Every structure is written in C-alpha cells, then in structure tokens.
Amino acid sequence: MIFWMHNMLVCIAIIGNILLLLILMKDIVNFINENKVGVPMGGDKQGRYVKPDLSLLGTEHVKRYRESGGEVGHIWNGVTALLLTTIGRKSGALRIQPMIYGRDGSDFIVIASKGGSPNHPAWYLNLTSNPSAEIQVKNKIMKVSARVAKGLERERLWDLMTSLWPNYDQYQERTDREIPVVVLTPATF
C-alpha cells in the first residue's frame, strides 16, 4: 500500500512538472510572437527591402508603449524603439513619435528617413526649430538635446543604424535628400 501511494505521488509530481513546462513554453511562444524575436529586421543580408510588420504603429504604438512602460513596443520588428517627444514648431503642441534607435556611447541615434519620402518628417523639422526634446526608453523618461551628425560622424552612425535596420539604405535610394542622422544626447544635471 505504501509503495502504491509513493508511486502515485511520483506520478502526480511528474504530471505537475509537465504541466508547468507546458505553461512556460506557452509564455515563451507568446513572448517570441509579441516581440517578433527572430523575425528579419528591416532588410536582409543581401540589402533587399523587407517589409516590416506594421501591426503596431503610430498612436497605438505610443499608447501601448506608455501603458506598459515599454514592455510592449520597445522591441519592434526585432529592433529597439523609443518614444520621442518634440514641440510642434507651428502649434507648440507636444508631438510623440515611436522611433527605431541605436546607441553610440550615452547618445541615442535616430534616423529621419520617413521611408525615403522626398520631405523630412515633421518630428525632424520640430527638432531643427527646437532641439530640446524628451525620450522614453522602456520606462525611463529623459530630457535630450538633438543635433544632426555631419561628415565622418554621420557616415559612422549611418553604418551603425543600417546594421540594425538595413531598410534605411533602400529609403536613401528612394529620395534625393540626404537622410539626416540625429544624435540625441541626454541632459546632465
């Protein structure tokens, strides 16, 4: 009788561990699907354009990023994204834009590509009018000062950013304007 009860308890423990493993696997699969882990980034190794997943964009991206402290939206199509808040150059209103970013030391690097449009994005024009801005990276909000990278620095940072999002090279081919590389330097207190 004791032997039988012991075997029964061992079986229950094994079944419990299997159920726990299945629950953990489900959580891992959900994380992978939500964060697009393993999905090709913007472009492939041959430099061909790869259409990104556009299911999280614009105001919905901002809303979910803010609500979750960046748990949703910080990883977007396999790259990191921040929220950039600028002051509208005409309206004076706050404008929030999700942006792919890279890091260069303590600086955050963003690209004013607008998908290769002939015109600069509004957020970039706002920064040229007023370089003071704010960014949110995950749940951390910080003041930054913006400047446009030039010359060799621009080339180096462009290479950094196209290594993260190769589609930037295709965006550059779509337009005659030189796509600006913007350096966001956190304020020091």
C-alpha positions as CSV (number, residue, x, y, z in Angstrom):
1,M,0.0,0.0,0.0
2,I,2.8,2.5,0.9
3,F,4.7,1.5,-2.3
4,W,1.5,2.2,-4.3
5,M,0.9,5.6,-2.7
6,H,4.6,6.5,-3.2
7,N,4.3,5.7,-7.0
8,M,1.1,7.7,-7.2
9,L,2.7,10.7,-5.6
10,V,5.7,10.4,-8.0
11,C,3.3,10.3,-11.0
12,I,1.4,13.3,-9.7
13,A,4.7,15.2,-9.3
14,I,5.8,14.3,-12.9
15,I,2.4,15.4,-14.3
16,G,2.7,18.6,-12.4
17,N,6.1,19.3,-13.8
18,I,4.9,18.5,-17.3
19,L,2.0,21.0,-16.9
20,L,4.4,23.6,-15.6
21,L,6.7,23.1,-18.5
22,L,3.8,23.5,-21.0
23,I,2.7,26.7,-19.3
24,L,6.3,28.1,-19.5
25,M,6.5,27.1,-23.2
26,K,3.3,28.9,-23.9
27,D,4.6,32.0,-22.2
28,I,7.9,31.8,-24.2
29,V,6.0,31.3,-27.5
30,N,3.8,34.3,-26.7
31,F,6.9,36.5,-25.9
32,I,8.5,35.5,-29.2
33,N,5.4,36.2,-31.2
34,E,4.7,39.6,-29.4
35,N,8.3,40.8,-29.6
36,K,9.0,39.4,-33.1
37,V,12.1,37.7,-31.9
38,G,13.8,36.0,-34.9
39,V,11.8,38.0,-37.4
40,P,14.1,39.5,-40.1
41,M,14.8,43.2,-39.3
42,G,14.3,45.9,-41.8
43,G,16.2,44.4,-44.7
44,D,18.2,41.3,-45.3
45,K,21.8,40.5,-45.6
46,Q,21.7,41.0,-49.3
47,G,20.5,44.5,-48.9
48,R,17.0,43.8,-50.1
49,Y,14.0,45.6,-48.7
50,V,12.0,43.5,-46.2
51,K,8.5,44.8,-45.4
52,P,8.2,45.3,-41.6
53,D,5.3,44.1,-39.5
54,L,3.1,47.2,-39.3
55,S,0.6,45.8,-36.8
56,L,1.9,48.3,-34.1
57,L,2.2,51.8,-35.5
58,G,1.8,55.5,-34.6
59,T,-0.6,56.4,-31.8
60,E,-1.3,52.7,-31.0
61,H,2.4,52.1,-30.6
62,V,2.7,55.2,-28.4
63,K,-0.3,54.2,-26.3
64,R,0.8,50.6,-25.7
65,Y,4.5,51.6,-25.0
66,R,3.4,54.2,-22.4
67,E,0.8,51.9,-20.8
68,S,3.3,49.1,-20.4
69,G,6.4,51.1,-19.6
70,G,7.9,49.9,-22.8
71,E,7.2,46.2,-22.2
72,V,5.2,46.4,-25.4
73,G,6.7,48.3,-28.2
74,H,10.3,48.7,-27.0
75,I,11.2,45.7,-29.3
76,W,9.6,46.3,-32.7
77,N,10.4,44.1,-35.7
78,G,13.5,42.9,-34.0
79,V,14.9,46.3,-33.2
80,T,14.7,48.7,-30.3
81,A,12.3,51.6,-30.3
82,L,12.0,54.7,-28.1
83,L,9.3,57.4,-27.9
84,L,10.5,60.8,-29.0
85,T,8.5,63.9,-27.8
86,T,9.1,67.1,-29.6
87,I,7.4,70.5,-29.5
88,G,5.5,71.3,-32.7
89,R,7.2,74.2,-34.5
90,K,3.9,75.7,-35.6
91,S,1.4,74.5,-33.0
92,G,3.6,74.4,-29.9
93,A,1.8,71.2,-29.0
94,L,3.7,68.1,-27.8
95,R,4.2,65.5,-30.6
96,I,5.1,61.9,-29.7
97,Q,6.7,59.6,-32.3
98,P,7.9,56.0,-31.9
99,M,11.4,55.7,-33.3
100,I,13.9,53.0,-34.0
101,Y,17.1,53.8,-32.2
102,G,20.7,52.8,-31.8
103,R,23.3,53.7,-29.2
104,D,26.6,55.5,-29.5
105,G,28.0,55.7,-26.0
106,S,25.4,57.5,-23.9
107,D,23.8,59.0,-27.0
108,F,20.7,57.7,-28.7
109,I,20.7,57.7,-32.6
110,V,17.6,58.1,-34.7
111,I,17.2,58.4,-38.5
112,A,14.9,61.0,-40.2
113,S,14.0,58.7,-43.1
114,K,10.3,59.0,-43.4
115,G,10.5,55.8,-45.5
116,G,12.5,57.6,-48.2
117,S,9.9,60.4,-48.7
118,P,11.2,63.5,-50.5
119,N,10.3,65.6,-47.4
120,H,11.8,65.5,-44.0
121,P,9.5,64.1,-41.2
122,A,7.7,66.6,-39.0
123,W,9.5,65.5,-35.9
124,Y,12.8,66.3,-37.5
125,L,11.6,69.7,-38.5
126,N,10.4,70.3,-35.0
127,L,13.9,69.4,-33.7
128,T,15.6,71.8,-36.1
129,S,13.3,74.5,-34.7
130,N,13.8,73.5,-31.1
131,P,16.5,70.9,-30.3
132,S,15.2,70.3,-26.8
133,A,13.2,67.1,-26.6
134,E,12.3,64.2,-24.4
135,I,12.6,60.5,-24.9
136,Q,11.2,57.4,-23.2
137,V,13.3,54.2,-23.3
138,K,11.3,51.4,-21.7
139,N,10.0,53.0,-18.5
140,K,12.8,55.7,-18.3
141,I,11.9,59.2,-19.4
142,M,14.8,61.7,-20.0
143,K,15.4,65.1,-21.5
144,V,17.7,65.2,-24.5
145,S,19.3,67.7,-26.8
146,A,19.2,66.9,-30.6
147,R,21.8,67.7,-33.2
148,V,22.4,66.4,-36.8
149,A,25.5,64.3,-37.3
150,K,27.8,65.6,-40.2
151,G,30.7,64.2,-42.2
152,L,32.6,61.2,-40.9
153,E,30.4,61.0,-37.8
154,R,27.3,60.8,-40.0
155,E,28.9,58.0,-42.1
156,R,29.9,56.0,-39.0
157,L,26.4,56.4,-37.4
158,W,24.7,55.7,-40.7
159,D,26.6,52.4,-40.8
160,L,25.6,51.6,-37.2
161,M,21.9,52.2,-37.9
162,T,21.8,50.3,-41.2
163,S,23.4,47.4,-39.4
164,L,20.3,47.5,-37.2
165,W,17.7,48.4,-39.9
166,P,19.1,47.7,-43.4
167,N,16.0,49.2,-45.0
168,Y,17.5,52.6,-44.3
169,D,19.7,52.1,-47.4
170,Q,16.6,51.4,-49.5
171,Y,15.0,54.5,-48.1
172,Q,18.0,56.6,-49.1
173,E,17.8,55.2,-52.6
174,R,14.2,56.5,-52.9
175,T,15.0,60.1,-52.2
176,D,17.3,62.8,-53.4
177,R,17.7,64.3,-50.0
178,E,20.4,63.2,-47.6
179,I,18.5,61.4,-44.8
180,P,19.6,63.1,-41.6
181,V,21.2,61.1,-38.7
182,V,20.1,62.7,-35.5
183,V,22.1,62.4,-32.2
184,L,20.0,62.7,-29.0
185,T,22.2,63.5,-26.1
186,P,20.7,63.0,-22.6
187,A,20.8,66.1,-20.4
188,T,23.2,66.0,-17.5
189,F,22.2,67.6,-14.2
